[in-house]
């Protein structure tokens, strides 16, 4: 897109007085950078994604509260991770991480394993161990 066509829609970025750096072409066809206040379709997509994440967090919280899932599930959603990403962060196979989603298995995890999860979620191990889904 040309530099003078860079979107300047009011959105989440402009509300916080932030601009996004984009690449555009100048009058001679050379690539240059331009600042954008936002682009409505992108703002809508980001808002929808954040709503989806919030719903999954609430579902995970209710599953933890009901004893259907371990706190790992909630913190994975809160950290905007999926099973594959979490498994790579904790250096474990996905099937093993998925097994840790079970409350009965989670209750028997060692502090060493729990610390890997706490580090991945950037929380204290006690937050993970003592998570209350209230």
N, C-alpha and C positions, 0 to 999 in steps of 0.2 A: 504494500500500500504506500501511497505517497505521504510525505511528511504532513502535508496540510489536510490529509484525510484521516489522521489518527483520531479514534473516537475520544470524545470529551464528555461522555454522558455522566450525569451525577449518579454516584453509586456509593458502595461501601467505602471505597478508597477516599473519595472526596469528603465524606462525612468526617473522616479522621485526618483530613488535610494531608493525605498521602497520594503520591502519584506513582504510576507504574512506568518503567522504562521499556520502550518497545523499539524495534528496528523498523525503519521506513526508508524510502528512497527520496533523495532530494531532486531538484529540477534537472540535474544532469544524469540522473539514474544511478547515482552512487548510494550505497547503503550508509545510513547515518542513524542516530538515535533520536527519539522523540518521547516526551512525557505525555502520559494519558491520565485523565481524571478517572476514567473507567469506561466500561462498555456494557450496556444494559444486558445483553444476552449472557455475558460472562458473569455479571452480578447475580442474575437469576439462577444460573447453574450453580454457582457457589452457595447461594442461599439454600437451594434445594438439597445440595450435598450436606450442608451443615444440619439441616432439619432431619435428614436421614440418619446422620451420625447420632444426633440427640435421641431419636427414637430407639436406635439400637442400644444406646447407653441405658435408657430407661428399661428396656426389655432385659438387658443383662443384669441390671440392678434388681429387678423383680425376680429373676431366675436365681440370683445369689440369695436373696431373702427367702425364697421358697425352698432353698436347699437343692435346687436342680443344677446349679453351676458353681464353680469356685470363683473367688475374687479375680482370678487371672482373666476371666472372660470380661469382666467389667473394665478392668484397667487396660486391657487390650483395645477395647472399643474407645475408651476415654483418650487413649494415646493415638487414636486413628491408625491402628495397625490391623492387619489381617493375620491369619494363621501362618502363612508363609513368611511374612516379615518378622513376626514375633519369633518364629523358630530360628530364623537366621540370626537375630539379635542375641538369643540365648544359646546359640550353637547346639541345638538339639534337632532331632528328626521331628517332622510335623506330627507324626502319629504319637510321639511321646508327649509333645506339648498338648495335643488334643486330649490325651489321657489325663493330663493334669487339670483339665477343665472339670473333671468329676470331683465333687466335694470330698468323697471318701479317699481318693488318691491324694488330693491336695493336703489333707490333714496329716498325711504321713511323709510329706516332702521334707528333706533335710534343709537346714538353714543355708547350706551352700547353694542348693538349687533355688531356693526362695530368693537368695541374694541376687542371682542371675536375673530373675524376673524383676526384682525391685530396681536393679540397675537399668534394665531395659525400659522400665516405666518411669524412671527418674523419680522414684519415691523411696522412702525409708522402708526397710523390711518389716517394721512393726505395723506400718500402714497396710501392708499386704496381708500380714498375718491376722490383724485385728479389724479388718474391714467390716463395717456394719452397714448394710444396705437399708438405711432408714429413710 
